[in-house]
Amino acid sequence: MKHLLRTATFLRPYVWQILATLVILLTITGLGLLVPRIIQNVIDDGLMRGDTAYLIRAALLLLGLGLGSALLNFLNRYLSAWIAAKVGYDLRNRMYNHIQYLPFTYHDHTQSGQLISRCIEDVRSIENFAGSSVAELVRFVFLTIGILLSMLSENARLAVIALLPMIPLILMTSSFGTKIGALFFAVDMAVGEVSNRLQENVVGVQVVRAFAREPYETQRFDEANKDVFVKWVKVIDEWAKIMPTTGWLTTLGTILILFFGGQMVLDGTMTVGAIVAFNAYILMLAEPAQSLTGLVNAGGEAAAGAQRVFEVLDTQPAIQSPTDAVKLESLRGEVEFREVGLKYQDEKTASLSGINLRVQPNRIVALIGPTGSGKTSLINLIPRFYDVSEGELLIDGVDVRRMDLVALRRQIGIVLQTSLLFSDTIKGNIAYGRPNATDEEVVAAARAAQAHEFIKGFPNGYETIVGERGVTLSGGQRQRVAIARALLMDPRILILDDSLSSVDTQTEKLIQAALDRLMEGRTTFVIAHRLSTVRRADLILVMDKGRILERGTHEELLHFDGLYKEIHDLQLMQNVDFEAEMETLEALSDSELPSPRVEEEDM
């Protein structure tokens, strides 16, 4: 419940709307409490005296009260729904904005489907409770207080007798509220797992189809979905136990009024109109009392949702700009690693250890090594995607942990190994880092990345929608758009994480020629598996098991009898074998083969 109370902070901007709602609810309650009094007077005064005019006036008064209550109920529902919608709007924005700044370490260990579920389903449950449920709960409190005061003022003894069944009702509802919160939290977690299974399947649809694993994925989804059903049944079971009891207890209150109140009427201590009024008060209380378990049910669901929402909001970004951040508007591009070590969360061994490296501005540094050697981990430290576990990383002599993150990352262009594009136009994807870039600048970046020609080949050119994750483009096309996106930033530090892996040899040569020109005047880090893309680097780092084993130029490293020479000789042998196979295929294609007509004659 404490998590649900915390959502009240999101109500502060709408204090006047909330006050207006409370006034309306108080007025509705007051008008409703007048009705039993009017009925009592009609019976005791109008009917007993046979005053027809009194009855007409009372009927018109009741009609006016009904119309006024209807109008106020409309305003109450509108304002309550408006406040709830605004709270949901603010919560979703707060969640989304917070997620943008959570570190990579958080996303490494959190399922995206669970995050989606928390942003949508859990916020929806809070929104629903903040709307109609809270208004009904406040109305129930006002109504209970009003009815209690009215009944006590009329006959305290009968009031106490009539309200006795409310005591077990309150105790049962309190116990129900304690249980239901934990049950709804389990339901929300199960729904999050369903969302995660769905998200994984949609993203990996090609892999599922390629391996014909549709039945397996259907079974996995069914298991997660069945878990939601089982947990929902537990909620329904608890609700089913209390609902009949609630109705029976309110009925018991009416029975007590009729029995003990009837005795008082016979004794002459109460009037018939007073008994009818008492019964009307109990009936007024019966409907909201019976719906009280429903309100507690909605509150339990909202409390579980609030707990999951605040689990995200309470996670503080481990990587953020310090309060006294150094804001370098223009980097020179000097990068230095001093005894840098990196150990990811929950990993036993370090991914990097003992890294010492100083790169002068405008130099090209190539990183090569087997998979898992730490190449990507090393370059991920430069834009501060992760923080070093040991040592320090300096850019232009300043520790990156002291620098303003936005200013730092705006001067770093990155092309990742997996080029992700957004469901937007090609122009929008290229200009993602610089939304105010001119059309000429976008085209210039595309030309430099050798993307202009294929873009112009589309009917809508740069306004072509590429689809989710850029699925309408080939791998090489996506990579060239991603390169153009990085180049448009005109970064002082350029990071290419195996960015030529998805292009053919001819396109690679074209892009490499463009990159050779564009890498001039900026510090560049290149990760590649092909030596052809790194041999012209100013410095080549050969990495293995998180350490730099060898460093030097292409010619210098070939003189060492080390890992670089092994990789070079292996790739050279593969190229020779490939050329030999191609020559064999060409020779076979040039040889004289029997024509189909000759074969027919032989037959």
N, C-alpha and C positions, 0 to 999 in steps of 0.2 A: 504493500500500500504506500510505503514511503516513496517509491518511484513514481506512483501516480500523482502524489501530492506535489512532486517536483515539476510536473507539467503545468502547475499553476503559474509558474514564472512566464509561460507563454501567453497568459491571459492579461498581463499587466498593460499592454498597449491598448486593450479594449475595455478599460475599466468603466467608461461611461456607458457603453453598450450593455455591460454586465449589470450595472446599477439600474438601467432602464428595464432590463429583463426582470430583475428582482422586484422592482416597483410593480410591474405588470403582474407578476406571479402573486404578490401580496394582495393586489387589488382583486384578482380572480378568486383568490381564497376567501377574501372578505365578502365578495358578492355571493359566493357559494354558501357561506355560513348563514347568510340572511334567509335563504330559502326555507330551511326547517323552521325558523322562527315565524316566518310568514304563514307557513302551513299550520303551525300551532295556533296562531291567532285566528286563522280562518275557521279552524275546528271549534276552538273554545269561545270565540266571540261571534264570528259571522254566522256559523251554522246554528249555534245555540240560540241566537237572537233572531235568526231568520232574516238577517239583513242582506238582501240581494245586492244592493249598491256596494256594500263592503266586499262581497265576493267578486264583483266586477272589477273593483279597484285593485283587489289583490291579484286577480288574474292578469290585469294589464301590467301591474308591477312585476310579476313573475316573467311576463313576456319581455319587458324591458331589460330585466336582469339577464335573461337568456341571450338576448341580442347583444348586450354589452359584453357578456362573457365570451360569446362567439368571436366578436371583433378582437377582444384582448387575447384570446387564445391564438388567433391568426398572427397577431403581432409577436406574441411570445414564441411561437414556432419559427417564424421568420428570423427573428433576432437570434434565437438559440442555434438555428442551422447556420446562420451567417457567421457567428462566433466560432462554431465548430469548424466550419470550412476554412476560416482564417487561421485557426490553430493548426489544422492539418497542413495548410499551405506553408506556414512558417516552419513547422517541424520538418517537412520534407526538404525545404530549402536548407535548413540548418544541417540536416543529416548529409545531404549531397555536398554542401560546401565543406563540411568537416571531413568527409571521406576523401575529398580532393587533396587534403594536406596530410593524410595519414601516411606513414613511411612505407617503403617497399616491404620492410620486415613484417608489417601488419598484413598486407595483402598476400604475402608468401604463405601465411598460415590461416587465412580466412577464406571460406568458400564464397564465391561471388553470388551464388544463388541465395545464400543466407543474408547477405547484404541487401539484395534486391527485395527479399521478403520483409526485412526490417523497415526498409524505406516505404514500402507499399502497404503490406498487410498489417503490420504492427501500428503504423501511423493511422491507418484506417480505423482500427479498433479504438484508438485514443480519440480520434475525431468523432466517432459515433457516440462514445460515452460523453464527451464534452458537449455534445449537442442535446439530443432529446433526453438522455438518461440523467444528466445532471439537473436539467430543468424539472424533470419528474421527481427527482429526489428532493430538490428544494421545495417543490410544491407539496410533497408528502409531509415534509417537516412542518411547513407553515400550516397545512391542513390539520395535522395531528395536534399541534399546539392550540389552534383555534377551536377545534372540536373539544379538546380536553377542557379548556377554559369555559366554553359554553355549557358543557354537561355538568361541570362542577358548580357553576353558578346556578343551575336549575335544580340539581339534586345531587349532592356530593356522594351520598351512599350508593345510589343507583349507578352513578358514573364509575365508581371504583369497581362495582360488581361487573358492569358491562365491559370494562377495559382489562379485566383479569386475563382473558385469553391472549391479550397482546404481549404479556410477559414471556410465555414460551415461544411466541412467534418471533420476538426480538432475539431471544437466545438462539433459536434455530437458525435464523437468518445470519447471525454473527458467526456461528460455527460453519455455515455453508460458505460464507465469504472467505473464511480462512482456508478451506479446502480448495475452493474453485480456482484461486489464483495460481496455485502450483499446477493444477490440472491444465489450465489454459497455457501456462508457460511450456508444458510438454507438447501441447497441440501446436503452438507457434514454432517450436523447434522442428517438429515433424513437417509442418508446412514449408519451413525453410529448406528442409532436405528435398522435398518435392520440387521446389523452385530450382534448387541447385541441379537436380537430375535433369530437369527440363532444359535448363540453360546449357549444361554440358552437351546434351544430345543435339540441340540446335546448332551449337558451335561446331561440334564434331560430326555433323551429318554426313560429310563425305567419307570419313573414316568408317562410320557405321555401315554405309552402303557398300563401300569397297570390300569389307570383310563379311558382308551378309550377316551382320549381328543384330538385325532388327528384332528377332524373337528374344534375344538376351537382354537388349535394352528395354523392351516392353516388360519383361519380367522384373528387371531392376526398378522400373518406374512403378509397377504394380505393388512391389514390396513396400516402397516408400509411401505410396498412396494408401495402402492397407494400414500402415502404421498411423497415418492421420485418422483413418476411420476408427481404429481401435481406441485411440486416445480421445476422440470425440465421443465415443460411446460411454467412456468413463465420466465425461462431463454430463452427458444426458442422464446417466444413471443417478448421479447425485441430484440433479435437478428434478428428476421424476420422483425421487423420494420425498422432497420437501413440498412440491406444489400441491398435492392433495391435502396435506396437513394444513397448509396455509388457508385453503378454502374452508376447511372444516372448522378451524379456530374462529374465523370471522363469522361463520354461521352460528357458532356457539354463543358469540356475543349477542346476536339477535335473540336467541332463545332465552338467555338470561334476562334480557330487557323485558321481553314479553311475560316471563314468569314472575319475576320480582316486581316489575313495574305494574303488572296487572294486579298484584296483591295491594300495591300502594293505591291504585285507582279505586279498588273496592273499599279500602280503608278511608278513602277520601283525602289522602295526603298528596295526591297528584291528579292532574287532569288528563283526559284522554288525549288532548292535543299535545301535552308534554311527552306522553309515551310515544306518540307518532313522531314527534320531533327527535326524541332520543333514537328511535329506530332509524330515522332518516340520517342522523349523524353517523351511526354505525355503518349504514349502507354506503354513505359517502366515503367512509374510511376503508370499506371493504375492498373496493377496486384498486386503489393505490397500494393497500396492504398486500393484496394478492400479487400485484406486479412488483412488489418489493424484491422478491427473489430474482425476478428478471433483471431488475436494476443492479442487484448484487452480482448477478451473472455477467452483465455487461461491464460492471466495474472490475470483476476478476479478469476478464479478457483484456480490458484496457490496462490493468496493472501489470499483467504479463507482458503486454506489448511495450509498455513504458520501461519495464526492466530491460528488455532486449534493446530498445532504442538508446537508453542511457548507458548501456554497456559499450556502445559505439561512441557516443558523445563524450563519455568519461575517459576514453583512450586518448591520451595526449600525444600529439605528434612528437616523436623522439627527435626528428630532424626539423628544425625551424630556425629562423633568423634570430640571433640574440638581440637583446634590447638595445645594445650599443653597437649594432652591426656596422661593419665597414662596407661602404657602398662605392665600389669602383665602377664608374660609368664607362671607362674604356680600358680594357685589359691589354697588357703587352703580350701576354701569352706564355710567360715563363711558368713551367710546372715542375715542382720538386717533391719527391717522395723521400721522407726521412724515416728509416727503420719502420716502415709501414707494415702492419699486420691486420688481417681481417678475419673474423670468425663469425659466421652467421648464427642466428639464434637457433638453439636446439641442435647444433652440429658439434660433434666431438673434436674434430680436427679443424685446424685453421685453413681457410681458403687461400690466404696470402700470408707470408711471413718474411721478415727481413728485407723488404723492398727498399732499395736505395737507388734513386734515379733523379737526375736533373736534366730537364729539357729546355734548351734555349728557345726564345721566341722564333716563330716562323720555320721551325724544323719539322720534318716528317719522321714520325716514329712508327715503326711497324712491329706488331706483336704476332708471334707465331709459336705454335706448340700444339701438343695433342689436346683432345677434348678433355675439359676439366682441369686444365693446367693453370687457370686463374686469369686468363686474358680479359674476359668480360668483367670479372670482379675488379680488376685493376682499373679499367676505364670507367666503371660505375662509380668509383670514388671521386672522379674529377667533377661531375655536376652534383656531387653529394647525394646520390641516390641512397647510398649507405655511408655511415661514418666509420672511420678507421677504429679498430679495436686497440691498436698500438701505434705509437709513433705519430707523425703528423704529415698532412699533405698541404703544401703551400702553392698558391698561385700568385705570381708577382710578389712573392715574399710574404703573403698574408695567409694565415691558416684559414682554410675554407670554412671551418666551424665558426669563424668570427665574421664571415662575410654575409651580406644580404643575399638570400637565396634567389630572389627574383632577378636582381641585377646580375648575379653570377650566371644563372641559367639562360638568360636572354642573350648572353654572349658566347654560348656554346651550342653548336649545331650538331645534331645526332642523327645518324641513320642506323637503325637497329638491324639485327640479323633477320628479324621477322618484321616486315614493313606493314604496319597497320594503318589503313586509311579509314576515314569516317564516311558515313552515308551522307555524302554531300557532293557538290560539283568538284570536278578536277581542279578548277581554279580555287575553290574554297579549301581544298586539301593542301594545295601548294602554299596558299597564303595563310595557313593555320597559325603560324607563329607571328605573322605580320598582317593582320586583317585589313590594315589600311594601305597595303601595298598597291601600287598602280598596276593596270593591266600590262603595261610595258615591262615592269619589273618581274611580273609573274612569267611572262613569255620569255624573258631573258634567262630566268632561272631554269625554265623548262628546256630551252635550247642548250644551255650548258650541261644539263643532265641527259641530253639526247632523247628528250621526251616530246619535243614539239611536233615532230613529224607524225607520230602515231596519234597524238591528241587531235591534230587537225584532220586526221582521217575519220574521226567520229562525226556524225551528222550535226551534233550540237557543239562540237569542238570543246573548248574549255568549260562550257556550261553542262557537260555530260555528267549525269549522276552516276557515281561509281558503285553504289549499292553498299550494303553492310560489309564492313571490313575490306571494301574494295574488291568484292568477289567477281565483279564484271570485267576486271582487268586480269591479264596474265601475271604470273609471278614477276617476270622481268619488267613489265609495265608498272606494276605497283612499286617496285624497287626504284625505278627511275623517277616516279612522282615523289617518293619519299626523299630521294636525293635532292630533287628540286626544292622541296619544302625546307630542307636543311640549308641549302645554299642561299635561299631568299633571305634567310636571317642574317647573312653576311657575318658569320660568327668569327670571333678572334681565335676560338679553339674549335676544331672540327674533329668529330669522332665518327669513324666508319667501322661498324661492328660487322665484319664479313658482309659488307653491303653489296658485293658483286656476286654473291653466291647464287642468286636467282636469275642471272642473265646468261645468255649464250656467249660463246667466245668472241664473235664479231661485235656484239653489243658491248661486251666487256672492254674491248679495245677502244671503242668510241667513247664510252664513259670515262675510261682511264685517261684518255687524251684530254678530255675536258677537265677532269679532276686535277691533272698535272698542272694545268694553268690556274685553276681555282684554288689549289692548295698553296700557291705562292702568296706570301704575305700573311699567313696564319699558321698557328701551331696545329699539327694534324696527328691524330692517333689512328692507325689503321690496323684492324684485325683481319687477317686473311689466311686461308689455307693454301692458296695458290702462290707459289714463290714469284710468279710473273708479276703479281700486283704489289710486291713488297721489295723487290730487288733494288729499286731506285730510291729507297728511303735513306734519309741521313743516318738513321740508327735503327738497327733491327734487334729486337729483344726476343730471345728464345726462352720460353717459359715451360716449366714442368713442376707439378705438385706445389704450385703456389710460390715458386721461387724463380728468379731470373738466373738461368744457367749460363747463357752466353749473351754477349752484346757486341755489336760492331756493324760494319757495313757488309754488303753482300760478299765482296771480294775477301774481306778480312775473315769472315766466318767460314768461307770455303777452305781456308788454309788450316782451320782447326779440324781435328778429327773428332767432331762432336755431333750433337743431335741435329744441328742445322744441316750439316753435310749429309747426314743420313736421310733427312727429309728431301734434300735437294736431289740426291742420287736416286731415291725411290720415285720421285715425281718425274725425273728425267727418264728413268727406265720405263715408266708407264707411258710417257709420251712416245718413246721409241717403239714400244709394243703397239701403241695405237696407230702410229704411222705405218708400221709393217702390215697391220691388219687392213688398213685402208688401201695400201698398194696391192695386197692380195685380192681384195674385192674388186678393185679397178681392173686387175689382170683377168679375173674371171668374167667380168662384164664385157671385156674386149674379145674374149675367145669365141670361136665359132661354135654355136650350139645348133642342134637340129631344129628346123622350123616346124611349126605345127602341121603344115601341109605335107612335109616329108614323112612325119610320123603317121599321118593319115594314109599315105601311100603304102608305107610299110605294113600297116594293118590290113 
